[in-house]
Amino acid sequence: MRIVSLSKGKPRDYQWKEKHETSAIGKTPVKELFLKKDAIEGDGVANTDFHGGIDRALCLYPYEHYEKWQKAFNRTFMLPSFGENISTTNMTEKEIYIGDVFAIGETIVEVTQGRVPCSTISKFNGEDQLLKKVFQTNHTGYFFRVLKEGTINLQSEIQLVERKQSELSVWDATDIILHKLKDIVAMEKLLNVSGLSQEWTEILEKRLKIKRKPIDN
């Protein structure tokens, strides 16, 4: 596991297809990040429904996906094209599990959920089909909560401190949230995973409540 890039940035105004929007997806590469419990120092979010907060303080996008998208769209995607704070090798969604705890530089972080993709990914990169393909593949990236504040830099080592379970990877969890909306067994299994974000916990509880609701005769 190796850090390829670190990035941060505040929300900016964009003009996408003659529509004004504000987003923090356009981040700038930096040499180091200071991770606080609720955010990254000097970083920001525009859409709090999908980004930010204690359970989504740090966003990672696997470096391996860049080659995949470059081949799929026959073009270059410059880091950080997906608005991530950190890009690494050997930490894809299928290799990392919900609840995994890592030591990165001075910090300790915990994997909480996959990233729920939105249309900003397509708009920022000028590729209308990008969101659809990210959604279909579950190659969304994922979020961490910060357990111990501190600085990470490009040379920081990444070490797995604890793996609480090895049944539901980030890919599996994202697949359940995005695609298995009627799979009660899968949803119940994910709901019981230690470290799962509050947002995904509430989503699963609502879906299960609806699925279990008796049908009036």
TANORQUI-V388361 format. One record per backbone hydrogen bond with DSSP energy under -1.0 kcal/mol. NH is the residue of the N-H (numbers start at 0). CO is the residue of the C=O. E is the energy in kcal/mol with one decimal. If there is no record, write none. Layout:
BEGIN
nh:co:e
NH:CO:E
NH:CO:E
END
This chain:
BEGIN
nh:co:e
3:86:-3.2
4:86:-1.5
6:84:-2.7
7:27:-1.8
11:22:-3.3
13:20:-3.5
15:18:-2.5
18:15:-1.1
20:13:-2.4
22:11:-2.5
26:24:-1.9
27:7:-3.0
29:5:-2.7
32:151:-2.7
34:149:-3.1
35:38:-2.7
40:33:-2.6
42:39:-2.4
43:8:-1.6
49:46:-1.2
50:46:-1.5
55:52:-1.3
56:143:-1.2
57:143:-1.4
59:141:-2.9
60:85:-2.2
62:87:-2.8
65:62:-1.4
67:63:-1.1
68:64:-2.7
69:65:-2.3
70:66:-1.9
71:67:-2.2
72:68:-2.3
74:69:-1.2
82:79:-1.4
84:58:-2.1
85:58:-1.8
86:4:-2.1
88:1:-2.0
94:91:-1.4
95:91:-1.2
97:167:-1.4
98:110:-2.0
99:96:-2.4
100:161:-2.8
101:108:-2.9
102:158:-2.8
103:106:-1.6
104:156:-1.4
105:150:-2.3
106:103:-2.4
107:147:-1.3
108:101:-2.7
109:144:-2.5
110:99:-2.5
111:142:-2.2
114:140:-2.3
120:117:-1.7
122:118:-2.4
123:119:-2.9
124:120:-1.4
126:121:-1.9
129:126:-1.4
132:128:-2.0
133:129:-2.6
134:130:-2.7
135:131:-2.4
136:132:-2.0
137:133:-1.2
139:137:-1.6
141:59:-2.1
142:112:-2.8
143:57:-1.9
144:109:-2.5
146:107:-2.5
147:107:-2.0
149:34:-1.7
151:32:-2.6
153:30:-1.5
155:152:-1.8
158:102:-2.4
160:100:-3.0
161:100:-1.7
169:95:-3.0
170:92:-2.1
172:168:-2.6
173:169:-2.7
174:170:-2.4
175:171:-1.9
176:172:-2.2
177:173:-2.9
178:174:-2.4
179:174:-1.3
182:179:-1.0
183:181:-1.3
186:182:-2.4
187:183:-2.5
188:184:-2.0
189:185:-2.2
190:186:-2.3
191:187:-1.0
192:189:-1.8
195:192:-1.3
196:111:-1.9
200:196:-1.9
201:197:-2.4
202:198:-2.1
203:199:-2.3
204:200:-2.3
205:201:-2.2
206:202:-2.2
207:203:-2.7
208:204:-2.0
209:205:-1.9
210:206:-2.4
211:207:-2.2
END
